[in-house]
Structures are given as structure tokens and as C-alpha cells.
Amino acid sequence: MRKDGNIVSNYRIGMRVHGRITGIQPYGAFVTLDGEHQGLIHISECHEGYVKSITEYLKVGQAVDVIILDVDEYTGKISLSLRCIEHQPHPTVNDLEIYKTFRHKHFWTNRHVHAGFEPIANNLARWTSDSLNRLKAGEY
């Protein structure tokens, strides 16, 4: 979600989308996907292997097809990849198949899991007690 609480978009991880490079920084290139949404191609996702300078591969105004690696629903940031175009899987609507295919990138957000900090809250007292007992016993 964006800060105003509205849904970011209908963009999903694994989608192939068309965009245009609007800006280049040493760490990556910004891509306009439509009138409201922009994503970032990190330098590590612009080409397979070592990339000394992203300007060797991309130019402002260049049209690109990219794969969506991640959509952060809270900040609205969309992570994109050119590198995955070379290794794109067969079309699928199953998110699990998309996750299995793009193994080089681990996604920390999941729109299906809404656990938040609950697992930490449930275990914090036990972890703290265990650590204090170990400190008293001289295990550390």
C-alpha cells in the first residue's frame, strides 16, 4: 500500500511489463511503467555477470521489457529485472511456480502472509529468559 492507504497497483511478481528508462543512478535505473507507477532496475539486475557501469547497458528514454521481482505493498516500491528476461519461465499464473523459477532472488514480502511481528512477540519472553539463564550459567 502507499502511504495514503490505497492499493499500489495490479502489478504482480513475475509479470513481464513494458516501460521506459527515466533516470539512471550509479546503483540502478528508474523505469516508468505507467502514469502512476515507477520501478527500479538495480545494477545487479540489468545484466548477467559483473556490471561496471549501468550506462553501458541502459540509456535515458530507452524502452525496456522487464520482469517484476518484488512489489513492496507498504512503500509502493517495485523492483525490476532485465536479467530475468533472458531466463524467463513459461507463462504461469501460479505464484509458487514463479517463486521456484526465480531462485537467484529471495522475496521478503508476501501478500498472502499477514503474520507481522506476531511470531516474535509470541517467543520473545522465552528467548529472553533462556538468554538470561545462559548468561548466569556462564555459557557466553
N, C-alpha and C positions, 0 to 999 in steps of 0.2 A: 504494500500500500504506500501511497505517497503520504506526505506529512498531513495533507488535508483529509485523509481517510478514504479517498477514492481508490478504486482498483487501478493498479498500474496499467495493465493492458491485457490483451488476449495473447500476448507472446508467451510461448512455452519452450522449455528446454528441449533442444534437439531440432527445433524448427529451422528451416533454411529460409532466410529473408534477404531482400534486396535493399541496399542503402547507398549512401554517398558519403565519402570522407569529407568532414567539415573542419577538422583540425588535427594537427599532428604535434605530439609532445615526445620527448625522449623515451618515455615509458609506454607509449601506445598511440593509437589513432581513434578519434571520435567519429562515429558514424551516425548520421541522421537516418532513422528508419521510416519515420512519417512526420507529420507536422507536430506531434506532441512527444515523440519518443526518440531518445538518443542512446547509443550504446558505446562501449569501449572495446577495441581490439587491443589487448595487452601485447607488448612487443614479443612475448614468448608464444603468442598465438597467431602471429602474422605469417610465419613460415616455419617449416620443419628444420630443425637444427639451429645453430647459433646465428643470431641476427645482430650485426654490429650497429647498424643504423636503420631504423624503420623507414626512413626516407628512400632507402634503396629499393623498397618494395611498394610503397604507397605514396600517393600524391593527393593534395587537397583538390576536391572536385571529382576525384575518381569514383566511378560506380563500382560497387563490390557486392558479391553474394557472400553471405556469412552464415554460420551456424550459431544459434543461441546456446551458450554454455550454462548460463545461470541468470536467473531473474530474482533479484532481491526485492521481495514484496514490501519491505519496510522502507527502504531508501529509494526504491524505484530504479536502481542501477541494473543495467543489462550488460552482461559480459558476452563478448562475441569472439568467434574464431574463424580465421581464414584457413588455418592449418587443417581443421576438420573437414573442409570441403574435399581435400584430397583423399580422406579416409571415410567418406560419408557412408552410413549403412543403408540398407534397403529401406524404403519408406515404411514406417510403422506408427501406430497410434498408441502403442503400449509404452508408458514411461519407463517401466522396468527394462525393456529391451534397449531403450535409448541409453539408460544409465550403464548397462552392461557393455555397450559398444564404445562409449567414450571413457575408457578406463584411465586415460592419462590425466584426467581432471576429476578431483573429488568435490562433490557439491555439499556444502554445509547447510544449505536451506532446502526444505522440503515442504511443499504446500499441503501435503497430506498429513503431516505430523504436527500436532499443536501441543507438545509437552512443555515447551518453555523451560523454566528453571525448576519445575516440579521434581524431577529425579534428584537434583542437587539438594533441594530443600528436604526431601524425604530421608536422605542419607547423611546430611551434614552433622547432626548430633552424634551419630555413631562414629563417623570418621574423626571428629574432634576428640571424642572420648578415647578412641583407640590410639590416636597420635599422642595424647597426653599420657596415657598409660605406658606407651613405649618410651617416651622421654623420661618418665620417672624410673623405668626399669633400666635406663642407660643403653637402650638399643641404638640410639642415634649418636 
